[in-house]
């Protein structure tokens, strides 16, 4: 059931985001749009509360509980960027705004971009791990929280792989603009 809720929260994130942007630009109701955009994080609160209730009521942590923590952590870290990304596109399409800013493709600007994105990933990892540790402490039963511990290792591996294959790689081998 928790996996279904995670999927529902992801869908709700995009629906609330789209509703806020539609209200803001095509409908020209900026205050309603702002209110809807401020409601986007409430989707995460619903998932957090549901996960905590399940664990507090005697549930054993499963893959879904770890996935919920990962989703919440990375939503905190990347959510603002996703909203900004969508807002730029809506503003350009419906309000005559400037073309969306694209990430740099070459040189040190690309390397800095990769380090910034990895920094967000590190923040997502930290939030997710804090939630996982919080779940472990909240339940207080190692037999019921083994899966949460396993997720700390999985997320750590993801962040290390990300570090090696993107920011470190682009630091050592910066992508150069092709010569014509």
N, C-alpha and C positions, 0 to 999 in steps of 0.2 A: 504494500500500500504506500509506503514511503517513496518508492521509486516513482509511482504515479503522481504523488504530490510534488516531487522535484520537477517532473516534466510539466505538470500544471503550473508550477511557479515560473518556470522558464517561459512558457507560453504567456502567462499573465504579465510577466516583465515586458515582453514585446507588445502585448495588447495595450497595456497602460502607457507605455512609451509612445506608441503610435497614436493613441487617443490624445495624449498631451500635445504632441506635435501637430496633429490635425486641428485640434482646437486652437493652437497658437498661430498657425499659418493659414491654411485654407479657410477656416471659419473666422479668423481674425478676432479671437477671444483670448488675448494673451494672459489674462489673470486666471481663467479656467485652465488654460494650457499649463501655466506655472503650477497651479494646484495639483493637476494630474501628474506632472513630472515630479513634484515633491512626494507624491504617493508611490512612486516606483519602489523605493526601499521598503515600503510596507509589505511587499510581496516576500521579501527576505525574512521579515519578522514572522510572518505566518509559518514559513518553513522552520525557522528556529524554534518557535513555540511548539509546533507539532512534533518535532524531533525530541525536544526536552520532555514533553508529556509522555511520549512513547517510552523513553528510557526511564523516567521516574516511575512509571506504572509497572515496572518489572520486566520490560522488554530486554532482550539480549541484543547487543549491538550487532548489526549486520553490515554487509557491504553498502547498503542504502544509507545507513547512518553516517558512515565515513564519506560517502558521496555527497550527502547533504552538507557536511562540514566543509568539504572542498568547494562545493557550489557557493556556499555563503562567503567563504574566504575570498574566492576569486571574484565574486560579485562585488564585494566591498572594494577590492583593489582595482578592478577594471570597469565597474559600473559607470562611474563618472565619465570615463573616456568613451564608452559606448554611447552614452546619452549625448555627449558633445559631438561625436561622429555623426549620429543620426540627425541632430539639430542642424549641423552645417549643411547636410544634404537637403533637408526640408526647407531651410531658409533659402538656399540657392534655387530650389525648384519652385517654391510657392511664394517667395517674398522678394525675389530679385537680389538675394544676397550674393556675396562673392562665391566663386567656385570653391568647393571643399578643399581644405588643405590636405595634401598627400604627404605621406612620410617620405623623408629623403631616401634616395636610392643609392647614392654613391658617397664615397669618402668618409671623412670624420663625422659629418653630419649624420650619416647612416649609422656609424658606430655609436655615437651618442644616443641616437634613437633606440638602438638595440639595448644599450645599458639602461635607459629609462624604462623600457618595457620589461626588462628583467627585474628592475627595482619594483615595479608593480607586482610582478609574479612573486617576488620575495615577500612583499607585503601580504599578498593573498595566502602564501604559504604560512606566514606567521599568524594570520587571523584564523586560518583553518586549523593549524596545530593548537592554537589557544582553545578553540572550540572543542577539539578532540580531547585535549588534556582536561578541559572542564567537564566533558562528558565522563571521562574516566574517573575523575574525582567525585562527581555527582553520583555516579552509580556505586562506586566503592567496592566493586566485585570484579577481580581480575578475570574470572571465568566468563563474565558477561561483557567484558570490554576488550577482549583480545583483538577484535576486528578494528577497533579505534586505534589501538597501538600500531597495527599493521598499516593503517592509512598514513600515519606519521612517516613511516619509512617510504611508502609509495610516493607521497607528495615531495619528500626530500629528494628522492631520485629524480623526479620530474624537474625540480628546480635546478639540480646540478646539471642534468642533461641540457636544459635550456641555457644555463650559464656557458657551458662548453661550446655548444653548437651555434650560438648566436652572438652574445656580446664578446666573449673571448675570441671566437673565430674572426669576427669582424674587426677586433682590435689588432690581431696579428696579421690578418689578411684583409685590409680594407678593400671594399668593392670599388673598383675604379670605373669611371665613365668610359664607355667605348670610344675609341678614336675613329673618326670618319675619314 
